[in-house]
Amino acid sequence: MTDSPKLAVIAHRKKQLGEGLGRLREALTEAGFEDPIWYEVPKSKKTPKKVHRAMREGAELLLIWGGDGTVQRCLDALMSEGSADRRIAVGILPAGTANLLATNLGIPIDLDGALEVALHGDQKDLDVGTFNGEHFAVMAGVGFDALLIRDADSVMKDRFGRLAYLWTGARATRARLVRAHIAIDGDDWFDGKVSCVLVANVGTVTGGLTAFPGAVPDDGRFDVGVVTAVGMWDWIKVFLRLLLGQVHSSPLVRTTTARHIDVRLDSKLRYELDGGDRKKTTRMNVQVKPRALTLRVPSSQVRSAGRSGHRQE
C-alpha cells in the first residue's frame, strides 16, 4: 500500500481488547500494514519515550492500545515541545476500563470496530488542555474525583471493571471541603469551600456519569464544574441530579465554560488527569489549546454543531 501512512503502534501489553495484540498484528497485515513500527510497554509511564522514537522513525499514524491513562501519556508526548511541529494522526484502540475519550467520540469498544475507525475514520482536530505541564484530552479534577480514581487502582479496575468506581465513590464522599478561589478567563468566578473541581473536554466522565451533557471537544472551550457537597447525603443529591440530567440546577453545583481556568486552593488536594492519579497540589491552572490534536473518529461522530446543554457564564 504505497499511499498508506507510515504506521506505529504503542501498546500497553497488560491491557486487553478482543482477541489481543496477536490478532491486531494479523488484522494490520490483512489491511496491508505488514511491518508497522511496534512498541509494547508494561505500564503507561513508559510510553512517552516510545512515542518520540516512533516519531523519529517517521510515523504518520499512531495507534494507541490501552486505556485513558495510556492515551494521555502518548498525547502528552505528541504535544510536548519539539514534537508539536509535525502533526501526527492518532487512532485509539480502547483496551482500558473506562475508555472515556473513545466512548465520548463514539469509537467502538471492540477491536475490529476500533481498528476500522483508526485506519479509515474521519480526521478531526480536537481541543487539548494543559495542566501542571501535562497535556490532556478528557478531564482534570481535584478533590472527590481524584480520590475516587486513586482508590480505584489498576488491580481493582482489572478485577471489577467499572464496579470499582461504586465502592471508591462511596469512600470518596467523605472528601473534606477546601477553600478555593477560581478565576475564569481572567475574571473572578468563585470563592468558597469546595469538595470537587472538575474541568472536562467531554460530557461523560469518571464512572460513566454524564456531568456535562453539552460538552463539545472541538469548540475551544472546556466545561468547568464546582461541587460544594459534603458527606454522603449531599453527594447522593448530586448523583440523583446527574442521573436525571439536571445536575446544573443543583444548589450544590456550579458550572461554566472557559478557555483558561485558574484554581487556587488554601491546602493541598490530590488531582487526576484523564483518569490517572497524581500527587497533591494547591494550584490547578488549565489552558485550552484549540484543535491541537488530530484524531481518527467515526464518520460524522464528533458533535461540532454547537452545544445542546445548559451553560452558566
C-alpha positions in Angstrom: 0.0 0.0 0.0 2.3 2.7 -1.3 -0.1 5.6 -0.4 -0.7 4.4 3.1 0.7 6.4 6.1 3.7 5.0 7.9 2.0 3.3 10.9 3.2 3.0 14.5 1.6 1.0 17.3 2.2 1.9 21.0 0.6 -0.9 23.1 0.1 -1.4 26.9 0.7 -5.1 26.9 -1.3 -5.7 30.1 -4.5 -4.3 28.6 -6.9 -6.5 26.7 -9.2 -5.8 23.8 -10.9 -8.5 21.7 -8.5 -11.4 20.9 -5.5 -9.4 21.9 -2.3 -8.0 20.3 -1.7 -11.1 18.2 -5.0 -10.5 16.5 -4.1 -6.8 16.0 -0.9 -7.8 14.2 -2.9 -10.2 11.9 -5.5 -7.5 11.2 -2.9 -4.9 10.3 -1.2 -7.4 7.9 -4.6 -8.1 6.3 -5.0 -4.4 5.9 -1.7 -4.0 4.1 0.5 -2.9 7.1 2.9 -5.8 7.2 5.7 -4.2 9.2 4.5 -1.4 11.4 6.6 0.3 13.9 5.7 -1.6 17.1 6.4 -0.9 20.7 4.9 -2.7 23.8 5.2 -1.3 27.3 4.4 -2.8 30.7 2.9 0.5 32.1 1.7 3.8 30.7 4.6 5.8 32.1 6.9 4.0 29.6 5.0 5.2 26.6 6.4 8.8 26.0 9.9 7.5 25.0 8.4 5.1 22.6 6.2 7.8 21.1 9.3 10.0 20.5 11.1 7.1 19.0 8.2 6.3 16.6 8.2 10.0 15.6 11.9 9.8 14.8 11.2 6.8 12.7 8.8 8.8 10.6 5.4 7.6 11.9 2.5 9.4 10.3 -0.4 7.5 12.0 -0.1 6.4 15.7 -2.3 3.7 17.0 -2.6 3.6 20.8 -3.6 0.4 22.5 -4.6 1.0 26.1 -6.9 2.9 28.5 -7.3 6.7 29.0 -4.0 6.8 31.1 -2.0 5.3 28.2 -3.7 7.6 25.7 -3.0 10.7 27.9 0.7 9.8 28.2 1.0 9.3 24.5 -0.8 12.6 23.7 1.4 14.5 26.1 4.5 13.2 24.3 3.0 14.2 20.9 2.2 17.7 22.2 5.5 18.3 24.0 8.0 20.8 23.0 9.8 19.8 19.9 7.1 17.4 18.8 4.1 19.6 18.0 5.7 21.0 14.8 4.7 17.8 13.0 1.1 16.8 13.2 0.5 13.0 13.5 -2.9 11.5 13.3 -3.9 9.3 16.3 -6.2 6.2 16.4 -7.4 4.8 19.7 -7.7 1.1 20.3 -9.6 1.3 23.7 -8.3 -1.5 25.8 -8.8 0.1 29.2 -11.6 0.1 31.8 -13.4 3.4 31.3 -12.1 4.4 27.8 -13.7 7.8 28.3 -12.2 9.5 25.2 -13.2 6.7 22.9 -16.7 6.5 24.5 -17.3 10.2 24.1 -16.3 10.2 20.5 -18.3 7.1 19.5 -15.2 4.9 18.9 -16.3 1.2 19.2 -15.1 -0.7 22.2 -14.2 -3.7 20.2 -11.0 -4.5 18.2 -12.4 -4.8 14.7 -14.6 -1.7 15.0 -11.9 0.5 16.7 -9.3 -0.6 14.1 -11.6 0.3 11.2 -12.0 3.8 12.7 -8.3 4.1 13.4 -7.3 3.2 9.8 -10.2 4.6 7.8 -12.2 7.0 10.0 -12.6 10.8 9.6 -9.8 13.0 10.9 -10.9 15.6 13.4 -8.9 18.2 15.2 -9.8 18.2 18.9 -9.0 20.5 21.8 -6.3 19.7 24.3 -5.7 21.1 27.7 -2.6 21.8 29.7 -2.3 21.3 33.5 0.8 21.4 35.6 3.0 20.9 32.5 1.0 17.9 31.1 -1.5 17.7 28.2 -4.8 16.0 28.5 -7.9 15.5 26.3 -10.6 14.2 28.7 -10.6 15.8 32.1 -8.7 17.1 35.1 -10.0 17.3 38.6 -9.1 17.9 42.3 -10.9 16.6 45.4 -13.7 14.0 45.1 -12.9 12.9 41.6 -9.2 12.4 42.3 -9.9 10.4 45.4 -12.3 8.2 43.5 -9.7 7.5 40.9 -6.8 7.0 43.4 -8.8 4.4 45.3 -9.9 2.5 42.2 -6.4 1.4 41.5 -5.4 -0.7 38.5 -5.7 -4.0 40.4 -9.3 -3.2 41.5 -10.3 -2.0 38.0 -8.8 -5.0 36.3 -10.8 -7.3 38.7 -14.1 -5.5 38.9 -14.2 -3.1 35.9 -16.4 -0.1 36.3 -17.9 -1.6 39.5 -14.7 -0.5 41.2 -15.9 3.1 41.0 -19.1 2.3 43.0 -17.0 1.2 46.0 -14.4 4.0 45.8 -17.1 6.6 45.1 -18.8 5.8 48.5 -15.5 6.3 50.2 -14.7 9.5 48.3 -17.9 11.1 49.6 -16.0 11.8 52.8 -13.8 14.2 50.9 -13.2 17.3 53.0 -14.1 20.8 52.0 -11.3 23.2 51.0 -11.5 26.8 50.2 -10.9 27.7 46.6 -10.6 30.8 44.6 -11.4 30.3 40.9 -10.8 32.7 38.0 -12.4 32.0 34.6 -10.7 33.7 31.6 -9.1 36.1 34.0 -12.2 37.1 35.9 -13.1 36.1 39.4 -15.8 33.5 39.3 -15.9 31.5 42.6 -14.6 32.0 46.1 -15.7 29.5 48.7 -15.3 25.9 50.0 -15.4 23.0 47.5 -15.2 19.3 47.6 -14.5 18.9 43.9 -13.4 21.0 40.9 -13.7 19.3 37.6 -12.6 20.6 34.2 -13.6 18.5 31.2 -13.4 18.4 27.4 -16.1 15.8 27.1 -19.5 15.2 28.6 -19.2 11.7 30.1 -16.6 11.5 32.9 -15.4 9.1 35.6 -17.7 6.2 36.4 -19.6 6.7 33.1 -21.6 9.7 34.5 -22.7 12.5 32.1 -21.6 15.5 34.0 -21.5 18.0 31.1 -24.2 17.0 28.5 -23.5 19.9 26.3 -19.7 19.5 26.1 -18.1 19.6 22.6 -14.5 18.5 22.3 -13.6 20.9 19.4 -15.2 24.2 20.4 -12.1 25.8 22.0 -13.6 25.7 25.5 -13.7 23.3 28.4 -16.6 22.8 30.8 -16.0 23.6 34.5 -17.9 22.2 37.4 -17.6 23.1 41.1 -19.2 20.9 43.8 -19.8 22.0 47.4 -21.3 18.8 48.6 -20.1 17.5 52.0 -20.9 14.0 53.2 -22.8 11.1 51.6 -26.3 12.6 51.7 -25.2 15.7 49.8 -23.4 13.6 47.2 -26.5 11.4 46.8 -28.4 14.5 45.9 -25.8 15.4 43.4 -25.8 11.9 41.8 -29.6 11.9 41.6 -29.5 15.2 39.7 -26.8 13.7 37.4 -28.9 10.6 36.7 -31.9 12.9 35.9 -29.8 15.1 33.6 -30.4 18.1 35.9 -27.1 18.5 37.6 -26.8 22.1 36.5 -29.8 23.0 38.6 -28.4 21.6 41.8 -27.7 24.2 44.5 -24.6 22.1 45.3 -23.1 22.5 41.8 -22.0 25.5 39.8 -20.9 25.3 36.1 -19.5 27.4 33.3 -17.2 27.1 30.3 -13.8 28.6 29.8 -10.6 28.8 27.8 -8.4 29.4 30.9 -9.2 28.1 34.4 -7.1 29.1 37.4 -7.9 27.4 40.7 -6.1 28.3 43.9 -6.6 26.1 47.0 -5.9 27.0 50.6 -4.5 23.5 51.2 -3.2 20.6 49.1 -5.6 18.2 47.3 -4.9 15.2 45.2 -5.6 15.7 41.5 -6.2 13.4 38.5 -5.6 13.8 34.8 -7.6 11.7 32.3 -8.2 9.1 34.9 -4.6 9.0 36.1 -3.8 9.6 39.8 -1.4 12.4 40.5 0.2 14.0 43.7 -1.4 16.7 45.7 -1.4 20.3 44.6 -2.7 23.8 45.6 -2.9 25.1 42.0 -5.0 24.0 39.1 -4.1 26.1 36.1 -5.7 24.8 32.9 -5.4 26.4 29.5 -7.1 25.1 26.3 -5.2 24.6 23.1 -7.9 24.7 20.4 -7.9 21.8 17.9 -4.3 20.8 18.7 -4.8 17.1 18.3 -5.7 15.2 15.1 -7.7 12.1 16.0 -9.4 9.4 13.9 -13.1 9.2 14.7 -16.2 7.5 13.2 -17.6 9.4 10.3 -19.6 12.4 11.5 -19.4 11.4 15.1 -17.8 14.4 16.7 -20.6 16.8 17.6 -19.4 20.2 16.5 -22.7 21.7 15.6 -23.0 23.5 18.9 -23.8 22.9 22.5 -27.1 21.5 23.4 -26.6 21.5 27.1 -27.1 24.3 29.7 -24.5 27.0 30.3 -23.9 29.3 33.1 -21.4 32.0 32.5 
